[in-house]
Amino acid sequence: MDRRAFSFLSLGLLVGAFLASLAYAYLWRNQSSGGPSDKLVLRLAHAMPPSSPSHLGMEFFAEKVAELSGGKVEVQIFPSGQLGSQVDTIEQLQRGALAMVKSSTGELEMFADEMTVFGIPYLFADEEHYWRVLNGEIGEEMLQKANDVGIHGLCYYDAGSRSFYTVNRQVRTPEDLRGMKIRVMSSPSAIAMVNQFGASPTSITFGELYTALQQGMVDGAENNPPSVYDSRHWEIAKYYTLDEHTRLPDMLIFSQPLWESLDPQTRQWIDEAAKESVVYQRKVWNDYVQECLDKMVDEGVQIYRPDKEPFKQAVQPIYEQQKGTAIGDLIERIQAVEDPQ
């Protein structure tokens, strides 16, 4: 980032902090004529439908915030992209115009380079390794990596593993992806991965993907089972290959300018509620993944579990490219995290 761009960013964050302070003052309001009753209303936006485990986790979070604060803080949730795309809402959050967003770390790559590491295919040995990293020192560091650009990380939500689903034919090996147009998030690492498989990455917002699959604008996409099921993409894409190439956690993020304007007690309520919601969301997620796979099979989706080794070999150049870089060092740290037992 050059000096002039950094100056504009700094100016934008200063303006955002000022606006957030005004928003904070505005959001606290009197509730009754019998005397002041402070109430802080925080808006939380995300792109998933209300039936998703992540939304259920956020509802639990909102209920817990209300409980801990004795009703002094209210979290209002806006699902299904009501307030804009993920990128749009993150930009609103940076300005302090929106308090919270649930975002994939893939989308956050556009705001913090270090988030790229989560998109490195086959980075984690298994699910246990994945959670050891997120719940440990590295995970805590990553939550704060975007503070300088107005984003404060609260916690991680489980988003499972992402796999390819396609319209016209089953993907059994990396070679089967060659020539396909595959929808990816606005994520440099996802684009690099799909390129490595010989496919053409296409960035389309999640809300537009159903139509893109239907009209043949793309041949397929990649995502976790609940996202594929809840979006009804299985109605068009009848082939699902569980290659499980990436484990991109979701992150519940807070506006850094607004966070800095909160008093310590309010921050504590929010932090505690976030931590408790993670436990609930993970349980709901795990139960829902198998349910979604079973329902898709019932609807005629052909699910294939490939040999992952050829897929891992195909993306090795991505690891080679990162050697000697900050991301490369982070990859080594993550892979070195061992089971304490």
C-alpha positions as CSV (number, residue, x, y, z in Angstrom):
1,M,0.0,0.0,0.0
2,D,1.6,3.4,-1.0
3,R,1.8,6.4,1.3
4,R,-1.0,8.3,-0.4
5,A,-3.4,5.3,-0.2
6,F,-2.5,4.8,3.4
7,S,-3.3,8.5,4.1
8,F,-6.7,8.2,2.5
9,L,-7.3,5.0,4.5
10,S,-6.3,6.8,7.7
11,L,-8.5,9.7,7.0
12,G,-11.4,7.4,6.3
13,L,-11.0,5.6,9.6
14,L,-10.8,8.9,11.5
15,V,-14.0,10.0,9.8
16,G,-15.5,6.5,10.6
17,A,-14.5,6.8,14.3
18,F,-16.2,10.2,14.5
19,L,-19.4,8.9,12.8
20,A,-19.3,5.8,15.1
21,S,-19.2,8.1,18.1
22,L,-22.2,10.0,16.9
23,A,-24.0,6.7,16.1
24,Y,-23.1,5.4,19.6
25,A,-24.6,8.5,21.2
26,Y,-27.7,8.3,19.0
27,L,-28.3,4.6,19.6
28,W,-28.5,5.0,23.4
29,R,-31.9,6.4,23.9
30,N,-34.6,6.9,26.6
31,Q,-37.3,4.2,26.6
32,S,-39.9,5.6,29.1
33,S,-41.3,8.8,30.3
34,G,-40.7,7.7,33.9
35,G,-37.0,8.3,33.6
36,P,-34.0,7.4,31.4
37,S,-33.7,3.8,30.5
38,D,-30.6,3.3,28.4
39,K,-30.7,0.9,25.5
40,L,-28.1,0.3,22.9
41,V,-29.3,-1.1,19.6
42,L,-26.7,-2.9,17.5
43,R,-27.4,-4.1,13.9
44,L,-25.9,-7.4,12.7
45,A,-25.9,-8.3,9.0
46,H,-25.1,-11.5,7.2
47,A,-25.9,-13.2,3.8
48,M,-27.2,-16.6,5.0
49,P,-30.9,-17.5,5.3
50,P,-32.6,-17.6,8.8
51,S,-32.6,-21.4,8.7
52,S,-28.8,-21.6,8.7
53,P,-26.8,-22.8,11.7
54,S,-24.9,-19.5,11.6
55,H,-28.1,-17.5,11.9
56,L,-29.2,-19.7,14.8
57,G,-25.8,-19.0,16.4
58,M,-26.3,-15.3,16.0
59,E,-29.8,-15.5,17.5
60,F,-28.3,-17.3,20.5
61,F,-25.7,-14.5,20.7
62,A,-28.4,-11.8,20.6
63,E,-30.4,-13.5,23.3
64,K,-27.3,-13.9,25.5
65,V,-26.4,-10.2,25.0
66,A,-29.9,-9.2,26.1
67,E,-29.7,-11.5,29.1
68,L,-26.3,-10.4,30.3
69,S,-27.0,-6.7,29.8
70,G,-30.4,-6.9,31.5
71,G,-32.0,-5.6,28.3
72,K,-29.7,-2.6,28.0
73,V,-28.2,-3.9,24.7
74,E,-30.3,-5.2,21.8
75,V,-28.9,-7.0,18.8
76,Q,-31.0,-6.8,15.7
77,I,-30.2,-9.4,13.0
78,F,-30.6,-8.8,9.3
79,P,-30.1,-12.1,7.4
80,S,-30.2,-13.0,3.7
81,G,-28.2,-10.0,2.5
82,Q,-30.9,-7.5,3.4
83,L,-28.4,-4.7,4.1
84,G,-26.1,-5.6,1.1
85,S,-23.5,-8.1,0.0
86,Q,-20.9,-9.2,2.5
87,V,-18.4,-6.8,1.0
88,D,-20.9,-3.9,1.2
89,T,-21.8,-4.6,4.8
90,I,-18.1,-4.9,5.8
91,E,-17.5,-1.5,4.3
92,Q,-20.5,-0.1,6.3
93,L,-19.0,-1.7,9.4
94,Q,-15.7,0.0,8.8
95,R,-17.4,3.4,8.7
96,G,-19.3,2.6,11.9
97,A,-22.6,2.7,10.0
98,L,-23.2,-1.0,11.0
99,A,-22.2,-2.6,14.3
100,M,-21.6,-6.2,13.3
101,V,-21.3,-8.6,10.3
102,K,-20.9,-12.3,10.1
103,S,-18.4,-12.8,7.3
104,S,-16.4,-15.6,5.7
105,T,-12.7,-15.1,6.3
106,G,-12.4,-15.5,2.5
107,E,-14.2,-12.2,2.0
108,L,-12.0,-10.6,4.7
109,E,-8.9,-11.3,2.5
110,M,-9.8,-8.1,0.7
111,F,-9.4,-6.1,4.0
112,A,-6.5,-8.0,5.7
113,D,-3.8,-9.8,3.7
114,E,-3.2,-12.3,6.5
115,M,-6.6,-13.8,6.1
116,T,-5.4,-15.3,2.9
117,V,-3.9,-18.1,4.9
118,F,-7.3,-19.6,5.7
119,G,-7.9,-20.1,1.9
120,I,-4.7,-22.2,1.4
121,P,-6.1,-25.6,0.3
122,Y,-5.5,-28.5,2.6
123,L,-3.9,-26.3,5.2
124,F,-5.4,-28.2,8.2
125,A,-4.7,-31.9,8.8
126,D,-8.3,-32.5,10.1
127,E,-11.1,-30.8,12.0
128,E,-9.4,-31.3,15.3
129,H,-6.2,-29.5,14.1
130,Y,-8.4,-26.7,12.6
131,W,-10.0,-25.9,16.0
132,R,-6.7,-26.2,17.9
133,V,-5.4,-23.4,15.7
134,L,-8.6,-21.2,16.0
135,N,-8.8,-21.6,19.7
136,G,-5.1,-21.0,20.3
137,E,-2.6,-18.2,20.0
138,I,-2.7,-18.0,16.2
139,G,-6.5,-17.8,16.2
140,E,-6.5,-15.0,18.7
141,E,-3.9,-13.1,16.7
142,M,-6.0,-13.5,13.5
143,L,-9.1,-12.0,15.1
144,Q,-7.2,-8.7,15.5
145,K,-5.4,-8.7,12.2
146,A,-7.9,-6.2,10.6
147,N,-8.1,-3.7,13.5
148,D,-6.1,-1.1,11.6
149,V,-8.8,-1.1,8.9
150,G,-11.7,-0.7,11.2
151,I,-12.6,-4.4,11.8
152,H,-12.5,-6.0,15.3
153,G,-12.9,-9.8,15.4
154,L,-15.1,-11.3,18.1
155,C,-15.1,-15.0,17.5
156,Y,-15.1,-17.8,14.9
157,Y,-18.2,-19.7,13.7
158,D,-17.9,-23.2,12.1
159,A,-18.3,-23.1,8.4
160,G,-17.1,-26.7,7.8
161,S,-15.2,-27.6,4.7
162,R,-15.8,-26.4,1.2
163,S,-16.1,-28.8,-1.8
164,F,-17.0,-28.6,-5.5
165,Y,-20.5,-29.0,-6.9
166,T,-21.3,-29.0,-10.6
167,V,-24.1,-29.0,-13.1
168,N,-23.2,-31.3,-16.0
169,R,-20.7,-33.9,-14.7
170,Q,-19.2,-35.3,-11.5
171,V,-15.7,-34.1,-10.5
172,R,-13.7,-37.2,-9.6
173,T,-10.1,-35.9,-10.2
174,P,-8.5,-32.5,-10.5
175,E,-8.4,-33.0,-14.3
176,D,-12.2,-33.0,-14.4
177,L,-12.2,-29.4,-13.4
178,R,-10.2,-28.3,-16.4
179,G,-12.1,-25.8,-18.6
180,M,-15.0,-25.4,-16.1
181,K,-16.2,-22.0,-15.0
182,I,-16.3,-22.2,-11.2
183,R,-17.9,-19.5,-9.0
184,V,-15.6,-18.4,-6.2
185,M,-15.8,-15.7,-3.5
186,S,-13.9,-12.4,-4.0
187,S,-10.9,-14.1,-2.5
188,P,-7.4,-14.1,-4.1
189,S,-6.6,-17.5,-2.5
190,A,-9.8,-19.1,-3.9
191,I,-9.0,-17.7,-7.4
192,A,-5.5,-19.1,-7.2
193,M,-6.7,-22.5,-6.1
194,V,-9.3,-22.8,-8.9
195,N,-6.7,-21.6,-11.4
196,Q,-4.3,-24.3,-10.2
197,F,-7.0,-26.9,-10.9
198,G,-7.2,-25.7,-14.5
199,A,-10.6,-24.1,-14.1
200,S,-11.7,-20.5,-14.7
201,P,-12.6,-18.7,-11.4
202,T,-15.6,-16.4,-11.7
203,S,-16.6,-14.0,-8.9
204,I,-20.3,-13.8,-8.4
205,T,-22.2,-12.7,-5.3
206,F,-23.8,-15.6,-3.4
207,G,-27.3,-14.2,-3.9
208,E,-26.8,-14.2,-7.7
209,L,-25.3,-17.7,-7.9
210,Y,-28.6,-19.7,-8.3
211,T,-29.5,-17.7,-11.4
212,A,-25.9,-18.0,-12.7
213,L,-26.0,-21.8,-12.4
214,Q,-29.4,-22.0,-13.9
215,Q,-28.4,-19.9,-16.9
216,G,-25.1,-21.6,-17.5
217,M,-23.0,-18.6,-16.6
218,V,-20.9,-20.9,-14.5
219,D,-20.5,-24.7,-14.5
220,G,-20.3,-25.1,-10.8
221,A,-19.2,-23.6,-7.5
222,E,-17.7,-24.6,-4.1
223,N,-19.1,-24.4,-0.7
224,N,-20.1,-26.4,2.5
225,P,-23.1,-28.7,2.6
226,P,-25.5,-26.4,4.6
227,S,-24.8,-23.5,2.2
228,V,-25.5,-25.7,-0.9
229,Y,-28.6,-27.1,0.6
230,D,-30.1,-23.9,2.1
231,S,-29.5,-22.0,-1.1
232,R,-31.2,-24.8,-3.1
233,H,-28.3,-24.9,-5.5
234,W,-28.8,-28.6,-5.6
235,E,-31.9,-28.1,-7.7
236,I,-29.5,-27.3,-10.6
237,A,-26.2,-28.7,-9.6
238,K,-26.8,-32.4,-9.1
239,Y,-23.1,-33.4,-8.6
240,Y,-21.3,-32.8,-5.3
241,T,-17.7,-33.9,-4.8
242,L,-16.6,-33.9,-1.2
243,D,-12.9,-33.1,-1.8
244,E,-12.9,-30.7,1.2
245,H,-10.2,-28.5,-0.2
246,T,-10.5,-25.6,2.3
247,R,-11.8,-25.0,5.9
248,L,-12.6,-21.3,5.9
249,P,-14.0,-20.2,9.3
250,D,-16.7,-17.6,9.5
251,M,-15.9,-14.7,11.7
252,L,-18.3,-12.5,13.7
253,I,-16.8,-9.0,13.4
254,F,-17.5,-5.7,15.1
255,S,-16.9,-2.1,13.9
256,Q,-13.6,-1.1,15.4
257,P,-14.6,2.6,15.7
258,L,-17.8,1.7,17.4
259,W,-16.1,-0.9,19.6
260,E,-13.6,1.7,20.9
261,S,-16.6,3.9,21.8
262,L,-18.2,1.3,24.0
263,D,-17.7,1.2,27.8
264,P,-15.7,-1.8,29.3
265,Q,-18.9,-3.4,30.7
266,T,-20.7,-3.4,27.4
267,R,-17.6,-4.9,25.7
268,Q,-17.5,-7.6,28.3
269,W,-21.2,-8.5,27.7
270,I,-20.6,-8.8,24.0
271,D,-17.4,-10.8,24.4
272,E,-19.0,-13.3,26.8
273,A,-22.1,-13.7,24.6
274,A,-19.9,-14.3,21.5
275,K,-17.9,-17.0,23.2
276,E,-21.0,-18.8,24.5
277,S,-22.6,-18.6,21.0
278,V,-19.6,-20.4,19.4
279,V,-20.3,-23.5,21.5
280,Y,-23.9,-23.5,20.5
281,Q,-23.3,-22.7,16.8
282,R,-20.7,-25.6,16.5
283,K,-23.2,-28.1,17.9
284,V,-26.0,-26.9,15.6
285,W,-23.6,-26.9,12.6
286,N,-22.4,-30.5,13.1
287,D,-25.9,-31.8,13.4
288,Y,-27.0,-30.0,10.3
289,V,-24.2,-31.0,8.0
290,Q,-25.2,-34.7,7.8
291,E,-28.9,-33.7,7.6
292,C,-28.2,-31.6,4.6
293,L,-26.2,-34.3,2.8
294,D,-28.9,-36.9,3.5
295,K,-31.6,-34.5,2.2
296,M,-29.6,-33.8,-1.0
297,V,-29.2,-37.5,-1.7
298,D,-32.9,-37.9,-1.3
299,E,-33.3,-35.2,-3.9
300,G,-31.1,-37.0,-6.4
301,V,-27.8,-35.3,-5.8
302,Q,-24.9,-37.6,-6.5
303,I,-22.3,-37.3,-3.8
304,Y,-18.8,-38.5,-4.5
305,R,-15.9,-38.8,-2.0
306,P,-12.7,-38.7,-4.0
307,D,-9.1,-39.7,-3.3
308,K,-7.9,-36.3,-2.0
309,E,-4.2,-37.0,-2.7
310,P,-4.3,-35.9,-6.4
311,F,-6.1,-32.7,-5.3
312,K,-3.4,-32.0,-2.7
313,Q,-0.6,-32.6,-5.2
314,A,-2.2,-30.2,-7.7
315,V,-2.1,-27.3,-5.3
316,Q,1.5,-27.7,-4.1
317,P,2.7,-24.8,-6.3
318,I,0.6,-22.5,-4.1
319,Y,2.7,-23.6,-1.1
320,E,5.9,-23.1,-3.1
321,Q,4.8,-19.6,-4.1
322,Q,4.3,-18.7,-0.4
323,K,7.7,-19.8,0.9
324,G,9.7,-17.0,2.4
325,T,6.7,-14.7,2.7
326,A,4.7,-13.7,5.7
327,I,1.9,-16.0,4.7
328,G,4.4,-18.8,4.2
329,D,5.7,-18.3,7.8
330,L,2.1,-18.4,9.0
331,I,1.4,-21.6,7.1
332,E,4.5,-23.2,8.9
333,R,3.2,-22.0,12.3
334,I,-0.2,-23.4,11.7
335,Q,1.1,-26.8,10.4
336,A,3.4,-27.0,13.5
337,V,0.4,-26.8,16.0
338,E,0.3,-30.2,17.6
339,D,-2.1,-32.1,19.6
340,P,-1.2,-31.4,23.3
341,Q,-2.0,-35.1,24.1
